[in-house]
Amino acid sequence: MAIPRSPVSDRHRDALIAGEVDLSVSLGHPGETNHPEVQAALDRVLAACKEAGVPCGCLANPQNVAERLERGFRVLLSGVTRT
């Protein structure tokens, strides 16, 4: 899957949020955000953002926050589960 450069390198972009669930659907692995192909695509998005100097964000949870930050994500989104 090619990652287009133009949306990442837009000089007016403050950040880019990489949608893992959207990527999983586009790659034929709906909901399998840990699938190797999905993670490879996420790595390509992150690399394109780093190259363009644009902060990249993604979903995060208490179990993967440290890994996400170490990997290079600078914007983390989380949700609240209500029971």
MITOR-144777 format. One record per residue (C-alpha): residue in three letters; chain; z, x, y; residue number from 1. Coordinates in nm, 3 decimals. Layout:
BEGIN
<atom><res>ALA</res><chain>A</chain><pz>Z</pz><px>X</px><py>Y</py><n>NUM</n></atom>
...
END
This chain:
BEGIN
<atom><res>MET</res><chain>A</chain><pz>0.000</pz><px>0.000</px><py>0.000</py><n>1</n></atom>
<atom><res>ALA</res><chain>A</chain><pz>-0.107</pz><px>0.153</px><py>0.330</py><n>2</n></atom>
<atom><res>ILE</res><chain>A</chain><pz>0.136</pz><px>0.136</px><py>0.619</py><n>3</n></atom>
<atom><res>PRO</res><chain>A</chain><pz>-0.053</pz><px>0.075</px><py>0.944</py><n>4</n></atom>
<atom><res>ARG</res><chain>A</chain><pz>0.030</pz><px>0.327</px><py>1.215</py><n>5</n></atom>
<atom><res>SER</res><chain>A</chain><pz>-0.046</pz><px>0.112</px><py>1.519</py><n>6</n></atom>
<atom><res>PRO</res><chain>A</chain><pz>0.257</pz><px>-0.122</px><py>1.495</py><n>7</n></atom>
<atom><res>VAL</res><chain>A</chain><pz>0.487</pz><px>0.175</px><py>1.444</py><n>8</n></atom>
<atom><res>SER</res><chain>A</chain><pz>0.345</pz><px>0.392</px><py>1.720</py><n>9</n></atom>
<atom><res>ASP</res><chain>A</chain><pz>0.328</pz><px>0.120</px><py>1.986</py><n>10</n></atom>
<atom><res>ARG</res><chain>A</chain><pz>0.493</pz><px>0.289</px><py>2.285</py><n>11</n></atom>
<atom><res>HIS</res><chain>A</chain><pz>0.671</pz><px>-0.034</px><py>2.375</py><n>12</n></atom>
<atom><res>ARG</res><chain>A</chain><pz>0.845</pz><px>-0.065</px><py>2.039</py><n>13</n></atom>
<atom><res>ASP</res><chain>A</chain><pz>1.222</pz><px>-0.016</px><py>2.044</py><n>14</n></atom>
<atom><res>ALA</res><chain>A</chain><pz>1.270</pz><px>-0.037</px><py>1.667</py><n>15</n></atom>
<atom><res>LEU</res><chain>A</chain><pz>1.101</pz><px>-0.163</px><py>1.352</py><n>16</n></atom>
<atom><res>ILE</res><chain>A</chain><pz>1.272</pz><px>-0.365</px><py>1.081</py><n>17</n></atom>
<atom><res>ALA</res><chain>A</chain><pz>1.135</pz><px>-0.304</px><py>0.732</py><n>18</n></atom>
<atom><res>GLY</res><chain>A</chain><pz>1.153</pz><px>-0.626</px><py>0.532</py><n>19</n></atom>
<atom><res>GLU</res><chain>A</chain><pz>1.227</pz><px>-0.527</px><py>0.173</py><n>20</n></atom>
<atom><res>VAL</res><chain>A</chain><pz>1.200</pz><px>-0.882</px><py>0.044</py><n>21</n></atom>
<atom><res>ASP</res><chain>A</chain><pz>0.866</pz><px>-0.926</px><py>0.221</py><n>22</n></atom>
<atom><res>LEU</res><chain>A</chain><pz>0.748</pz><px>-0.595</px><py>0.074</py><n>23</n></atom>
<atom><res>SER</res><chain>A</chain><pz>0.860</pz><px>-0.701</px><py>-0.274</py><n>24</n></atom>
<atom><res>VAL</res><chain>A</chain><pz>0.656</pz><px>-1.021</px><py>-0.251</py><n>25</n></atom>
<atom><res>SER</res><chain>A</chain><pz>0.350</pz><px>-0.843</px><py>-0.110</py><n>26</n></atom>
<atom><res>LEU</res><chain>A</chain><pz>0.366</pz><px>-0.586</px><py>-0.390</py><n>27</n></atom>
<atom><res>GLY</res><chain>A</chain><pz>0.395</pz><px>-0.846</px><py>-0.667</py><n>28</n></atom>
<atom><res>HIS</res><chain>A</chain><pz>0.765</pz><px>-0.796</px><py>-0.740</py><n>29</n></atom>
<atom><res>PRO</res><chain>A</chain><pz>0.925</pz><px>-1.099</px><py>-0.568</py><n>30</n></atom>
<atom><res>GLY</res><chain>A</chain><pz>1.292</pz><px>-1.038</px><py>-0.495</py><n>31</n></atom>
<atom><res>GLU</res><chain>A</chain><pz>1.298</pz><px>-0.706</px><py>-0.681</py><n>32</n></atom>
<atom><res>THR</res><chain>A</chain><pz>1.392</pz><px>-0.499</px><py>-0.378</py><n>33</n></atom>
<atom><res>ASN</res><chain>A</chain><pz>1.506</pz><px>-0.208</px><py>-0.598</py><n>34</n></atom>
<atom><res>HIS</res><chain>A</chain><pz>1.172</pz><px>-0.188</px><py>-0.781</py><n>35</n></atom>
<atom><res>PRO</res><chain>A</chain><pz>1.036</pz><px>0.170</px><py>-0.753</py><n>36</n></atom>
<atom><res>GLU</res><chain>A</chain><pz>0.712</pz><px>0.051</px><py>-0.592</py><n>37</n></atom>
<atom><res>VAL</res><chain>A</chain><pz>0.905</pz><px>-0.145</px><py>-0.328</py><n>38</n></atom>
<atom><res>GLN</res><chain>A</chain><pz>1.134</pz><px>0.150</px><py>-0.256</py><n>39</n></atom>
<atom><res>ALA</res><chain>A</chain><pz>0.832</pz><px>0.382</px><py>-0.228</py><n>40</n></atom>
<atom><res>ALA</res><chain>A</chain><pz>0.674</pz><px>0.147</px><py>0.026</py><n>41</n></atom>
<atom><res>LEU</res><chain>A</chain><pz>1.003</pz><px>0.133</px><py>0.216</py><n>42</n></atom>
<atom><res>ASP</res><chain>A</chain><pz>1.006</pz><px>0.514</px><py>0.220</py><n>43</n></atom>
<atom><res>ARG</res><chain>A</chain><pz>0.654</pz><px>0.513</px><py>0.369</py><n>44</n></atom>
<atom><res>VAL</res><chain>A</chain><pz>0.762</pz><px>0.272</px><py>0.643</py><n>45</n></atom>
<atom><res>LEU</res><chain>A</chain><pz>1.065</pz><px>0.489</px><py>0.718</py><n>46</n></atom>
<atom><res>ALA</res><chain>A</chain><pz>0.849</pz><px>0.805</px><py>0.728</py><n>47</n></atom>
<atom><res>ALA</res><chain>A</chain><pz>0.600</pz><px>0.640</px><py>0.967</py><n>48</n></atom>
<atom><res>CYS</res><chain>A</chain><pz>0.887</pz><px>0.537</px><py>1.194</py><n>49</n></atom>
<atom><res>LYS</res><chain>A</chain><pz>1.038</pz><px>0.885</px><py>1.190</py><n>50</n></atom>
<atom><res>GLU</res><chain>A</chain><pz>0.699</pz><px>1.038</px><py>1.270</py><n>51</n></atom>
<atom><res>ALA</res><chain>A</chain><pz>0.657</pz><px>0.800</px><py>1.565</py><n>52</n></atom>
<atom><res>GLY</res><chain>A</chain><pz>1.015</pz><px>0.849</px><py>1.685</py><n>53</n></atom>
<atom><res>VAL</res><chain>A</chain><pz>1.094</pz><px>0.480</px><py>1.634</py><n>54</n></atom>
<atom><res>PRO</res><chain>A</chain><pz>1.428</pz><px>0.376</px><py>1.480</py><n>55</n></atom>
<atom><res>CYS</res><chain>A</chain><pz>1.377</pz><px>0.198</px><py>1.149</py><n>56</n></atom>
<atom><res>GLY</res><chain>A</chain><pz>1.599</pz><px>-0.078</px><py>1.020</py><n>57</n></atom>
<atom><res>CYS</res><chain>A</chain><pz>1.653</pz><px>-0.261</px><py>0.693</py><n>58</n></atom>
<atom><res>LEU</res><chain>A</chain><pz>1.894</pz><px>-0.488</px><py>0.510</py><n>59</n></atom>
<atom><res>ALA</res><chain>A</chain><pz>2.227</pz><px>-0.339</px><py>0.412</py><n>60</n></atom>
<atom><res>ASN</res><chain>A</chain><pz>2.544</pz><px>-0.440</px><py>0.234</py><n>61</n></atom>
<atom><res>PRO</res><chain>A</chain><pz>2.884</pz><px>-0.274</px><py>0.189</py><n>62</n></atom>
<atom><res>GLN</res><chain>A</chain><pz>2.763</pz><px>-0.103</px><py>-0.128</py><n>63</n></atom>
<atom><res>ASN</res><chain>A</chain><pz>2.460</pz><px>0.071</px><py>0.028</py><n>64</n></atom>
<atom><res>VAL</res><chain>A</chain><pz>2.545</pz><px>0.133</px><py>0.395</py><n>65</n></atom>
<atom><res>ALA</res><chain>A</chain><pz>2.615</pz><px>0.506</px><py>0.345</py><n>66</n></atom>
<atom><res>GLU</res><chain>A</chain><pz>2.295</pz><px>0.551</px><py>0.142</py><n>67</n></atom>
<atom><res>ARG</res><chain>A</chain><pz>2.088</pz><px>0.369</px><py>0.406</py><n>68</n></atom>
<atom><res>LEU</res><chain>A</chain><pz>2.225</pz><px>0.583</px><py>0.688</py><n>69</n></atom>
<atom><res>GLU</res><chain>A</chain><pz>2.181</pz><px>0.903</px><py>0.487</py><n>70</n></atom>
<atom><res>ARG</res><chain>A</chain><pz>1.824</pz><px>0.802</px><py>0.407</py><n>71</n></atom>
<atom><res>GLY</res><chain>A</chain><pz>1.751</pz><px>0.778</px><py>0.780</py><n>72</n></atom>
<atom><res>PHE</res><chain>A</chain><pz>1.774</pz><px>0.410</px><py>0.871</py><n>73</n></atom>
<atom><res>ARG</res><chain>A</chain><pz>1.925</pz><px>0.359</px><py>1.214</py><n>74</n></atom>
<atom><res>VAL</res><chain>A</chain><pz>1.939</pz><px>-0.022</px><py>1.237</py><n>75</n></atom>
<atom><res>LEU</res><chain>A</chain><pz>2.118</pz><px>-0.207</px><py>0.958</py><n>76</n></atom>
<atom><res>LEU</res><chain>A</chain><pz>2.115</pz><px>-0.583</px><py>0.913</py><n>77</n></atom>
<atom><res>SER</res><chain>A</chain><pz>2.370</pz><px>-0.768</px><py>0.705</py><n>78</n></atom>
<atom><res>GLY</res><chain>A</chain><pz>2.457</pz><px>-1.129</px><py>0.643</py><n>79</n></atom>
<atom><res>VAL</res><chain>A</chain><pz>2.763</pz><px>-1.333</px><py>0.577</py><n>80</n></atom>
<atom><res>THR</res><chain>A</chain><pz>2.806</pz><px>-1.517</px><py>0.251</py><n>81</n></atom>
<atom><res>ARG</res><chain>A</chain><pz>2.998</pz><px>-1.839</px><py>0.277</py><n>82</n></atom>
<atom><res>THR</res><chain>A</chain><pz>3.152</pz><px>-2.011</px><py>-0.021</py><n>83</n></atom>
END
